[in-house]
Amino acid sequence: MTYLGLAYIGVAIGAGLCLLGGAMGIAKLASAALEGTARQPEASGSLQTMMIIPAAMIEGLGLLALVIAFMAVTALNKGVPVAGGSAPSAMEQKH
């Protein structure tokens, strides 16, 4: 319970790094395809097709990292006590 805030920060940093890595991968992929199109303009159609499939896979990996981060935050939220929810009420103490 003491380090719950650090756990939230860790999840946020982890998700951010995964999404940043995915963005860098797509940027490198698009850069290579653009360079290939500049060298051989007649091959632009096949280069674009070969670029879309890995870009979708990288995007899916980023989405998976985001879903895992949301699941981790949900699991962390279960450890947070609700205000007034853990103490027994006066009626329950009498019985």
N, CA, C and O atoms as a Tinker XYZ file with bonds, in Angstrom:
   380  protein
     1  N      0.820000   -1.194000    0.000000    73     2
     2  CA     0.000000    0.000000    0.000000    64     1     3
     3  C      0.863000    1.255000    0.000000    63     2     4     5
     4  O      0.455000    2.296000   -0.515000    81     3
     5  N      2.057000    1.152000    0.581000    73     3     6
     6  CA     2.936000    2.307000    0.667000    64     5     7
     7  C      3.423000    2.749000   -0.711000    63     6     8     9
     8  O      3.540000    3.944000   -0.981000    81     7
     9  N      3.701000    1.796000   -1.564000    73     7    10
    10  CA     4.289000    2.115000   -2.865000    64     9    11
    11  C      3.274000    2.032000   -3.995000    63    10    12    13
    12  O      3.649000    1.767000   -5.137000    81    11
    13  N      2.007000    2.253000   -3.703000    73    11    14
    14  CA     0.972000    2.155000   -4.722000    64    13    15
    15  C      1.124000    3.253000   -5.780000    63    14    16    17
    16  O      0.915000    3.007000   -6.968000    81    15
    17  N      1.485000    4.448000   -5.349000    73    15    18
    18  CA     1.694000    5.544000   -6.299000    64    17    19
    19  C      2.835000    5.261000   -7.247000    63    18    20    21
    20  O      2.759000    5.583000   -8.433000    81    19
    21  N      3.904000    4.652000   -6.729000    73    19    22
    22  CA     5.028000    4.289000   -7.593000    64    21    23
    23  C      4.641000    3.199000   -8.585000    63    22    24    25
    24  O      5.163000    3.152000   -9.699000    81    23
    25  N      3.727000    2.327000   -8.180000    73    23    26
    26  CA     3.256000    1.290000   -9.106000    64    25    27
    27  C      2.489000    1.914000  -10.264000    63    26    28    29
    28  O      2.651000    1.499000  -11.412000    81    27
    29  N      1.648000    2.914000   -9.969000    73    27    30
    30  CA     0.938000    3.611000  -11.043000    64    29    31
    31  C      1.916000    4.316000  -11.978000    63    30    32    33
    32  O      1.740000    4.283000  -13.196000    81    31
    33  N      2.929000    4.942000  -11.428000    73    31    34
    34  CA     3.932000    5.620000  -12.248000    64    33    35
    35  C      4.687000    4.603000  -13.102000    63    34    36    37
    36  O      4.975000    4.868000  -14.269000    81    35
    37  N      5.007000    3.444000  -12.530000    73    35    38
    38  CA     5.692000    2.398000  -13.281000    64    37    39
    39  C      4.868000    1.880000  -14.442000    63    38    40    41
    40  O      5.398000    1.644000  -15.529000    81    39
    41  N      3.560000    1.700000  -14.217000    73    39    42
    42  CA     2.676000    1.253000  -15.302000    64    41    43
    43  C      2.623000    2.310000  -16.396000    63    42    44    45
    44  O      2.674000    1.978000  -17.580000    81    43
    45  N      2.522000    3.579000  -16.015000    73    43    46
    46  CA     2.455000    4.649000  -17.008000    64    45    47
    47  C      3.750000    4.743000  -17.808000    63    46    48    49
    48  O      3.712000    4.924000  -19.026000    81    47
    49  N      4.882000    4.624000  -17.147000    73    47    50
    50  CA     6.167000    4.682000  -17.858000    64    49    51
    51  C      6.324000    3.475000  -18.777000    63    50    52    53
    52  O      6.796000    3.614000  -19.906000    81    51
    53  N      5.936000    2.297000  -18.306000    73    51    54
    54  CA     6.036000    1.097000  -19.134000    64    53    55
    55  C      5.168000    1.179000  -20.379000    63    54    56    57
    56  O      5.612000    0.839000  -21.475000    81    55
    57  N      3.920000    1.635000  -20.208000    73    55    58
    58  CA     3.033000    1.770000  -21.366000    64    57    59
    59  C      3.562000    2.835000  -22.323000    63    58    60    61
    60  O      3.506000    2.665000  -23.541000    81    59
    61  N      4.072000    3.924000  -21.772000    73    59    62
    62  CA     4.614000    4.977000  -22.626000    64    61    63
    63  C      5.814000    4.518000  -23.425000    63    62    64    65
    64  O      5.949000    4.861000  -24.599000    81    63
    65  N      6.695000    3.738000  -22.797000    73    63    66
    66  CA     7.863000    3.224000  -23.515000    64    65    67
    67  C      7.463000    2.250000  -24.614000    63    66    68    69
    68  O      8.041000    2.263000  -25.701000    81    67
    69  N      6.469000    1.402000  -24.332000    73    67    70
    70  CA     6.006000    0.466000  -25.364000    64    69    71
    71  C      5.397000    1.207000  -26.549000    63    70    72    73
    72  O      5.660000    0.865000  -27.702000    81    71
    73  N      4.595000    2.211000  -26.268000    73    71    74
    74  CA     3.984000    2.968000  -27.360000    64    73    75
    75  C      5.019000    3.811000  -28.102000    63    74    76    77
    76  O      4.915000    3.991000  -29.315000    81    75
    77  N      6.000000    4.322000  -27.397000    73    75    78
    78  CA     7.071000    5.071000  -28.040000    64    77    79
    79  C      7.897000    4.156000  -28.948000    63    78    80    81
    80  O      8.280000    4.552000  -30.049000    81    79
    81  N      8.167000    2.940000  -28.485000    73    79    82
    82  CA     8.890000    1.978000  -29.313000    64    81    83
    83  C      8.113000    1.609000  -30.569000    63    82    84    85
    84  O      8.693000    1.485000  -31.648000    81    83
    85  N      6.802000    1.433000  -30.429000    73    83    86
    86  CA     5.969000    1.148000  -31.600000    64    85    87
    87  C      5.969000    2.298000  -32.591000    63    86    88    89
    88  O      6.026000    2.083000  -33.802000    81    87
    89  N      5.905000    3.515000  -32.078000    73    87    90
    90  CA     5.930000    4.684000  -32.955000    64    89    91
    91  C      7.263000    4.804000  -33.677000    63    90    92    93
    92  O      7.308000    5.154000  -34.856000    81    91
    93  N      8.345000    4.513000  -32.970000    73    91    94
    94  CA     9.661000    4.565000  -33.618000    64    93    95
    95  C      9.794000    3.472000  -34.676000    63    94    96    97
    96  O     10.412000    3.689000  -35.718000    81    95
    97  N      9.218000    2.302000  -34.412000    73    95    98
    98  CA     9.257000    1.222000  -35.404000    64    97    99
    99  C      8.494000    1.569000  -36.666000    63    98   100   101
   100  O      8.963000    1.309000  -37.774000    81    99
   101  N      7.313000    2.157000  -36.501000    73    99   102
   102  CA     6.528000    2.554000  -37.677000    64   101   103
   103  C      7.242000    3.675000  -38.429000    63   102   104   105
   104  O      7.228000    3.703000  -39.660000    81   103
   105  N      7.861000    4.594000  -37.701000    73   103   106
   106  CA     8.589000    5.683000  -38.367000    64   105   107
   107  C      9.760000    5.148000  -39.179000    63   106   108   109
   108  O      9.997000    5.605000  -40.297000    81   107
   109  N     10.496000    4.183000  -38.631000    73   107   110
   110  CA    11.626000    3.599000  -39.360000    64   109   111
   111  C     11.138000    2.826000  -40.583000    63   110   112   113
   112  O     11.763000    2.864000  -41.643000    81   111
   113  N     10.020000    2.130000  -40.426000    73   111   114
   114  CA     9.445000    1.374000  -41.531000    64   113   115
   115  C      8.994000    2.305000  -42.657000    63   114   116   117
   116  O      9.269000    2.045000  -43.829000    81   115
   117  N      8.307000    3.381000  -42.305000    73   115   118
   118  CA     7.834000    4.325000  -43.317000    64   117   119
   119  C      9.007000    5.041000  -43.984000    63   118   120   121
   120  O      8.975000    5.309000  -45.185000    81   119
   121  N     10.036000    5.347000  -43.206000    73   119   122
   122  CA    11.212000    6.000000  -43.766000    64   121   123
   123  C     11.900000    5.099000  -44.795000    63   122   124   125
   124  O     12.307000    5.563000  -45.860000    81   123
   125  N     12.026000    3.812000  -44.470000    73   123   126
   126  CA    12.670000    2.877000  -45.403000    64   125   127
   127  C     11.828000    2.700000  -46.673000    63   126   128   129
   128  O     12.368000    2.602000  -47.775000    81   127
   129  N     10.502000    2.662000  -46.507000    73   127   130
   130  CA     9.642000    2.515000  -47.689000    64   129   131
   131  C      9.704000    3.763000  -48.562000    63   130   132   133
   132  O      9.706000    3.665000  -49.790000    81   131
   133  N      9.753000    4.927000  -47.936000    73   131   134
   134  CA     9.850000    6.168000  -48.711000    64   133   135
   135  C     11.182000    6.257000  -49.447000    63   134   136   137
   136  O     11.242000    6.720000  -50.586000    81   135
   137  N     12.239000    5.814000  -48.793000    73   135   138
   138  CA    13.552000    5.816000  -49.445000    64   137   139
   139  C     13.575000    4.833000  -50.612000    63   138   140   141
   140  O     14.154000    5.120000  -51.660000    81   139
   141  N     12.949000    3.682000  -50.429000    73   139   142
   142  CA    12.887000    2.717000  -51.522000    64   141   143
   143  C     12.062000    3.220000  -52.685000    63   142   144   145
   144  O     12.390000    2.955000  -53.842000    81   143
   145  N     10.985000    3.948000  -52.390000    73   143   146
   146  CA    10.166000    4.528000  -53.454000    64   145   147
   147  C     10.929000    5.623000  -54.187000    63   146   148   149
   148  O     10.775000    5.784000  -55.398000    81   147
   149  N     11.743000    6.368000  -53.469000    73   147   150
   150  CA    12.536000    7.420000  -54.122000    64   149   151
   151  C     13.575000    6.823000  -55.056000    63   150   152   153
   152  O     13.895000    7.409000  -56.090000    81   151
   153  N     14.103000    5.656000  -54.693000    73   151   154
   154  CA    15.125000    5.031000  -55.545000    64   153   155
   155  C     14.510000    4.333000  -56.754000    63   154   156   157
   156  O     15.066000    4.367000  -57.852000    81   155
   157  N     13.339000    3.691000  -56.535000    73   155   158
   158  CA    12.660000    2.974000  -57.622000    64   157   159
   159  C     11.180000    3.347000  -57.600000    63   158   160   161
   160  O     10.393000    2.656000  -56.952000    81   159
   161  N     10.788000    4.386000  -58.267000    73   159   162
   162  CA     9.386000    4.816000  -58.242000    64   161   163
   163  C      8.405000    3.778000  -58.796000    63   162   164   165
   164  O      7.238000    3.759000  -58.405000    81   163
   165  N      8.870000    2.920000  -59.700000    73   163   166
   166  CA     7.965000    1.916000  -60.280000    64   165   167
   167  C      7.614000    0.810000  -59.283000    63   166   168   169
   168  O      6.654000    0.072000  -59.506000    81   167
   169  N      8.361000    0.681000  -58.206000    73   167   170
   170  CA     8.099000   -0.362000  -57.204000    64   169   171
   171  C      7.301000    0.176000  -56.014000    63   170   172   173
   172  O      7.223000   -0.482000  -54.976000    81   171
   173  N      6.714000    1.353000  -56.153000    73   171   174
   174  CA     6.033000    1.964000  -55.009000    64   173   175
   175  C      4.820000    1.151000  -54.552000    63   174   176   177
   176  O      4.544000    1.086000  -53.354000    81   175
   177  N      4.100000    0.537000  -55.476000    73   175   178
   178  CA     2.923000   -0.260000  -55.095000    64   177   179
   179  C      3.286000   -1.461000  -54.244000    63   178   180   181
   180  O      2.637000   -1.721000  -53.231000    81   179
   181  N      4.308000   -2.195000  -54.639000    73   179   182
   182  CA     4.712000   -3.378000  -53.864000    64   181   183
   183  C      5.355000   -2.973000  -52.541000    63   182   184   185
   184  O      5.195000   -3.666000  -51.536000    81   183
   185  N      6.083000   -1.854000  -52.534000    73   183   186
   186  CA     6.679000   -1.386000  -51.275000    64   185   187
   187  C      5.597000   -0.972000  -50.277000    63   186   188   189
   188  O      5.715000   -1.221000  -49.077000    81   187
   189  N      4.544000   -0.337000  -50.791000    73   187   190
   190  CA     3.464000    0.078000  -49.905000    64   189   191
   191  C      2.748000   -1.140000  -49.323000    63   190   192   193
   192  O      2.398000   -1.152000  -48.143000    81   191
   193  N      2.534000   -2.145000  -50.136000    73   191   194
   194  CA     1.884000   -3.361000  -49.653000    64   193   195
   195  C      2.747000   -4.060000  -48.611000    63   194   196   197
   196  O      2.242000   -4.536000  -47.594000    81   195
   197  N      4.049000   -4.121000  -48.867000    73   195   198
   198  CA     4.945000   -4.765000  -47.901000    64   197   199
   199  C      5.109000   -3.934000  -46.638000    63   198   200   201
   200  O      5.527000   -4.463000  -45.608000    81   199
   201  N      4.792000   -2.651000  -46.692000    73   199   202
   202  CA     4.910000   -1.802000  -45.518000    64   201   203
   203  C      3.673000   -1.893000  -44.632000    63   202   204   205
   204  O      3.797000   -1.789000  -43.412000    81   203
   205  N      2.501000   -2.082000  -45.195000    73   203   206
   206  CA     1.255000   -2.041000  -44.432000    64   205   207
   207  C      1.162000   -3.203000  -43.450000    63   206   208   209
   208  O      0.717000   -3.004000  -42.320000    81   207
   209  N      1.561000   -4.398000  -43.839000    73   207   210
   210  CA     1.436000   -5.571000  -42.962000    64   209   211
   211  C      2.303000   -5.443000  -41.708000    63   210   212   213
   212  O      1.781000   -5.632000  -40.609000    81   211
   213  N      3.597000   -5.132000  -41.811000    73   211   214
   214  CA     4.366000   -4.940000  -40.575000    64   213   215
   215  C      3.893000   -3.746000  -39.746000    63   214   216   217
   216  O      3.963000   -3.779000  -38.517000    81   215
   217  N      3.409000   -2.691000  -40.413000    73   215   218
   218  CA     2.904000   -1.538000  -39.667000    64   217   219
   219  C      1.690000   -1.939000  -38.836000    63   218   220   221
   220  O      1.542000   -1.489000  -37.700000    81   219
   221  N      0.829000   -2.771000  -39.386000    73   219   222
   222  CA    -0.337000   -3.243000  -38.629000    64   221   223
   223  C      0.091000   -4.116000  -37.457000    63   222   224   225
   224  O     -0.509000   -4.046000  -36.384000    81   223
   225  N      1.113000   -4.931000  -37.646000    73   223   226
   226  CA     1.609000   -5.766000  -36.546000    64   225   227
   227  C      2.235000   -4.924000  -35.436000    63   226   228   229
   228  O      2.038000   -5.206000  -34.254000    81   227
   229  N      2.980000   -3.903000  -35.811000    73   227   230
   230  CA     3.580000   -3.024000  -34.812000    64   229   231
   231  C      2.485000   -2.268000  -34.066000    63   230   232   233
   232  O      2.560000   -2.097000  -32.849000    81   231
   233  N      1.474000   -1.819000  -34.797000    73   231   234
   234  CA     0.349000   -1.112000  -34.169000    64   233   235
   235  C     -0.409000   -2.026000  -33.215000    63   234   236   237
   236  O     -0.851000   -1.595000  -32.150000    81   235
   237  N     -0.554000   -3.281000  -33.599000    73   235   238
   238  CA    -1.209000   -4.257000  -32.716000    64   237   239
   239  C     -0.410000   -4.498000  -31.452000    63   238   240   241
   240  O     -0.989000   -4.682000  -30.381000    81   239
   241  N      0.903000   -4.498000  -31.557000    73   239   242
   242  CA     1.756000   -4.661000  -30.381000    64   241   243
   243  C      1.606000   -3.480000  -29.429000    63   242   244   245
   244  O      1.560000   -3.664000  -28.213000    81   243
   245  N      1.531000   -2.272000  -29.976000    73   243   246
   246  CA     1.309000   -1.096000  -29.149000    64   245   247
   247  C     -0.041000   -1.134000  -28.459000    63   246   248   249
   248  O     -0.155000   -0.760000  -27.292000    81   247
   249  N     -1.058000   -1.579000  -29.168000    73   247   250
   250  CA    -2.392000   -1.705000  -28.572000    64   249   251
   251  C     -2.399000   -2.758000  -27.481000    63   250   252   253
   252  O     -3.040000   -2.575000  -26.446000    81   251
   253  N     -1.697000   -3.852000  -27.698000    73   251   254
   254  CA    -1.607000   -4.893000  -26.673000    64   253   255
   255  C     -0.920000   -4.371000  -25.412000    63   254   256   257
   256  O     -1.344000   -4.683000  -24.300000    81   255
   257  N      0.126000   -3.587000  -25.581000    73   255   258
   258  CA     0.814000   -3.001000  -24.427000    64   257   259
   259  C     -0.111000   -2.060000  -23.666000    63   258   260   261
   260  O     -0.079000   -2.014000  -22.436000    81   259
   261  N     -0.935000   -1.311000  -24.394000    73   259   262
   262  CA    -1.872000   -0.400000  -23.743000    64   261   263
   263  C     -2.945000   -1.167000  -22.979000    63   262   264   265
   264  O     -3.321000   -0.764000  -21.879000    81   263
   265  N     -3.441000   -2.261000  -23.541000    73   263   266
   266  CA    -4.439000   -3.089000  -22.857000    64   265   267
   267  C     -3.845000   -3.711000  -21.597000    63   266   268   269
   268  O     -4.507000   -3.762000  -20.560000    81   267
   269  N     -2.614000   -4.179000  -21.677000    73   267   270
   270  CA    -1.957000   -4.754000  -20.498000    64   269   271
   271  C     -1.770000   -3.692000  -19.421000    63   270   272   273
   272  O     -1.918000   -3.982000  -18.234000    81   271
   273  N     -1.445000   -2.466000  -19.822000    73   271   274
   274  CA    -1.300000   -1.381000  -18.843000    64   273   275
   275  C     -2.638000   -1.087000  -18.167000    63   274   276   277
   276  O     -2.681000   -0.880000  -16.954000    81   275
   277  N     -3.724000   -1.066000  -18.930000    73   275   278
   278  CA    -5.041000   -0.850000  -18.325000    64   277   279
   279  C     -5.413000   -1.981000  -17.384000    63   278   280   281
   280  O     -6.020000   -1.744000  -16.340000    81   279
   281  N     -5.059000   -3.202000  -17.738000    73   279   282
   282  CA    -5.330000   -4.339000  -16.850000    64   281   283
   283  C     -4.517000   -4.235000  -15.565000    63   282   284   285
   284  O     -5.009000   -4.574000  -14.489000    81   283
   285  N     -3.276000   -3.767000  -15.673000    73   283   286
   286  CA    -2.444000   -3.600000  -14.483000    64   285   287
   287  C     -3.006000   -2.521000  -13.566000    63   286   288   289
   288  O     -2.998000   -2.677000  -12.345000    81   287
   289  N     -3.492000   -1.429000  -14.147000    73   287   290
   290  CA    -4.088000   -0.369000  -13.333000    64   289   291
   291  C     -5.360000   -0.866000  -12.665000    63   290   292   293
   292  O     -5.627000   -0.524000  -11.513000    81   291
   293  N     -6.144000   -1.666000  -13.371000    73   291   294
   294  CA    -7.362000   -2.231000  -12.781000    64   293   295
   295  C     -7.010000   -3.143000  -11.609000    63   294   296   297
   296  O     -7.684000   -3.124000  -10.579000    81   295
   297  N     -5.964000   -3.933000  -11.764000    73   295   298
   298  CA    -5.531000   -4.804000  -10.669000    64   297   299
   299  C     -5.009000   -3.978000   -9.498000    63   298   300   301
   300  O     -5.228000   -4.339000   -8.341000    81   299
   301  N     -4.324000   -2.881000   -9.784000    73   299   302
   302  CA    -3.853000   -2.014000   -8.707000    64   301   303
   303  C     -5.014000   -1.335000   -7.990000    63   302   304   305
   304  O     -4.952000   -1.117000   -6.780000    81   303
   305  N     -6.072000   -1.000000   -8.728000    73   303   306
   306  CA    -7.220000   -0.333000   -8.119000    64   305   307
   307  C     -7.937000   -1.228000   -7.118000    63   306   308   309
   308  O     -8.583000   -0.726000   -6.198000    81   307
   309  N     -7.835000   -2.546000   -7.278000    73   307   310
   310  CA    -8.477000   -3.458000   -6.328000    64   309   311
   311  C     -7.800000   -3.412000   -4.962000    63   310   312   313
   312  O     -8.405000   -3.799000   -3.962000    81   311
   313  N     -6.573000   -2.951000   -4.908000    73   311   314
   314  CA    -5.844000   -2.846000   -3.648000    64   313   315
   315  C     -6.090000   -1.549000   -2.905000    63   314   316   317
   316  O     -5.618000   -1.383000   -1.780000    81   315
   317  N     -6.820000   -0.629000   -3.513000    73   315   318
   318  CA    -7.095000    0.661000   -2.881000    64   317   319
   319  C     -8.374000    0.541000   -2.066000    63   318   320   321
   320  O     -9.416000    0.188000   -2.619000    81   319
   321  N     -8.327000    0.826000   -0.760000    73   319   322
   322  CA    -9.545000    0.732000    0.048000    64   321   323
   323  C    -10.515000    1.860000   -0.293000    63   322   324   325
   324  O    -10.113000    2.987000   -0.583000    81   323
   325  N    -11.796000    1.526000   -0.250000    73   323   326
   326  CA   -12.848000    2.500000   -0.514000    64   325   327
   327  C    -13.120000    3.262000    0.774000    63   326   328   329
   328  O    -13.111000    2.671000    1.853000    81   327
   329  N    -13.357000    4.547000    0.678000    73   327   330
   330  CA   -13.579000    5.370000    1.867000    64   329   331
   331  C    -14.827000    4.889000    2.613000    63   330   332   333
   332  O    -15.927000    4.902000    2.061000    81   331
   333  N    -14.654000    4.469000    3.854000    73   331   334
   334  CA   -15.773000    4.026000    4.679000    64   333   335
   335  C    -16.251000    2.627000    4.366000    63   334   336   337
   336  O    -17.191000    2.148000    5.000000    81   335
   337  N    -15.642000    1.963000    3.416000    73   335   338
   338  CA   -16.124000    0.642000    3.030000    64   337   339
   339  C    -15.543000   -0.494000    3.848000    63   338   340   341
   340  O    -16.129000   -1.576000    3.891000    81   339
   341  N    -14.409000   -0.283000    4.499000    73   339   342
   342  CA   -13.759000   -1.387000    5.196000    64   341   343
   343  C    -14.131000   -1.455000    6.675000    63   342   344   345
   344  O    -14.018000   -2.520000    7.281000    81   343
   345  N    -14.562000   -0.369000    7.259000    73   343   346
   346  CA   -14.906000   -0.372000    8.686000    64   345   347
   347  C    -16.335000   -0.864000    8.884000    63   346   348   349
   348  O    -17.224000   -0.465000    8.132000    81   347
   349  N    -16.582000   -1.727000    9.882000    73   347   350
   350  CA   -17.957000   -2.176000   10.116000    64   349   351
   351  C    -18.817000   -1.044000   10.649000    63   350   352   353
   352  O    -18.347000   -0.182000   11.392000    81   351
   353  N    -20.076000   -1.060000   10.261000    73   351   354
   354  CA   -20.973000   -0.004000   10.710000    64   353   355
   355  C    -21.408000   -0.241000   12.146000    63   354   356   357
   356  O    -21.131000   -1.296000   12.716000    81   355
   357  N    -22.095000    0.746000   12.738000    73   355   358
   358  CA   -22.537000    0.635000   14.135000    64   357   359
   359  C    -23.572000   -0.467000   14.289000    63   358   360   361
   360  O    -23.618000   -1.112000   15.336000    81   359
   361  N    -24.399000   -0.702000   13.284000    73   359   362
   362  CA   -25.406000   -1.761000   13.355000    64   361   363
   363  C    -24.749000   -3.142000   13.373000    63   362   364   365
   364  O    -25.200000   -4.039000   14.086000    81   363
   365  N    -23.685000   -3.308000   12.590000    73   363   366
   366  CA   -23.004000   -4.592000   12.532000    64   365   367
   367  C    -22.240000   -4.875000   13.815000    63   366   368   369
   368  O    -22.055000   -6.043000   14.158000    81   367
   369  N    -21.797000   -3.872000   14.524000    73   367   370
   370  CA   -21.043000   -4.068000   15.762000    64   369   371
   371  C    -21.936000   -4.508000   16.905000    63   370   372   373
   372  O    -21.463000   -5.200000   17.807000    81   371
   373  N    -23.218000   -4.133000   16.906000    73   371   374
   374  CA   -24.125000   -4.507000   17.985000    64   373   375
   375  C    -24.502000   -5.974000   17.963000    63   374   376   377
   376  O    -24.744000   -6.574000   19.011000    81   375
   377  N    -24.553000   -6.557000   16.769000    73   375   378
   378  CA   -24.969000   -7.964000   16.655000    64   377   379
   379  C    -23.820000   -8.838000   16.801000    63   378   380
   380  O    -23.961000  -10.059000   16.736000    81   379
